[in-house]
Amino acid sequence: MADKKIGNFEAIALILTVIVNHVVLNLPKNIIASSSSSSIINVLFISIIAVLIGYFVCKLLERFPKLDILDIANFLGGKWLKILTGILFLGYFLFTVSVVLRSFSEGLKIIFFPRSPVAAIMILFLITIIITNKIGFQAIVRSNLFMMPIFIFTILFIFFANVGNFTVQRMLPLLGNGAFTTFFSGLSNLFAFGGFAYLYFLPPYLKDDKGLKKITFASIIISGICLLFSVATLLFLSPNSVITEEVFPLYLASRNIEFGRFFQRLDAVFLLIWIISLTAYLSISFSFATRVFQKLLNFEYTKWYTALFCLFIFGFALIPKNMYELIFVENVIYQYVVLILIFGISLALLVFANIKYNLLEKKKGAVSIDKASI
């Protein structure tokens, strides 16, 4: 993976894959649950904040071209800070893969395979991850670039195809439960942009060293649009609609779409597309996890710990005993992990690394001035 370079469009599609898959799961429903009728305004608000944070991150990374978050941690605090940061991100990637894998598999079981054990469904996805991991990271990213416009199209299509079923008055009152809920406590919905984690690892793999800012802005804006349309779809549907469902609310919204006698049950097509999208997401996240592990221990041979990581993901994914525990892990624990690690610890690390860089530059300047005076 280290010797493979990817283009700007491929990198944008990579970041979008992370957010789009959470949109397909329960992300829009969670935002509506926390912000009620002000959900649309809240999505616009957090999207603007995400753009500002993205700009700030790009400025901080300008000092360290072609370095990822682990290299920067090594510069700031040496080997031990690099190891600690690597362990945190390794745990994050494996944790998110486990949660998303279990959530999606539970949805498939409930809707299509009620008699099949959820473990069997997860094993099929894990086998796919192992196969794609052998094919290579670059092949995954290129195929993901080809499919991403289709993934985004399904989200927009579901919105426009359901316009006739909308009750627009459901966005009133505009501020829902109040300005505090919309703009302050609602700021926690920034976890929707968990794709920032992948931005921290992209610089070494970009063909265009100056393309990170374009990638960041494009991925945030496009994912914000997808999130906005998804939230609007669920919010505008009738009170007895899919919002109250526990799994795949966006998929259930697609069941309302009909275009005459010959175009019915398009939801099955959408689900097939989303399965492909999920496979790409799991494979990309798994590749980043193995890359972090390789970088920490300077390993090149990947077969044994690829199997080890799959066993870990499988075991962790089975920990939630029921849907209520899974929803808690997905909605609460995942949210705080993203906010603390991605928007807290990582940003602090970048800030302090820039401060150290500036101090070293000033020190070098002072030394050169002293030598010149002598």
Salt bridges, closest charged atoms under 4 A:
GLU10 OE2 - ARG142 NE 3.79
GLU62 OE1 - LYS59 NZ 3.55
GLU62 OE2 - LYS213 NZ 3.71
ASP68 OD2 - LYS295 NZ 2.69
ASP71 OD2 - LYS295 NZ 2.82
GLU106 OE2 - ARG102 NE 2.90
ASP209 OD2 - LYS66 NZ 3.57
ASP267 OD2 - ARG255 NE 3.79
ASP267 OD1 - ARG265 NE 3.01
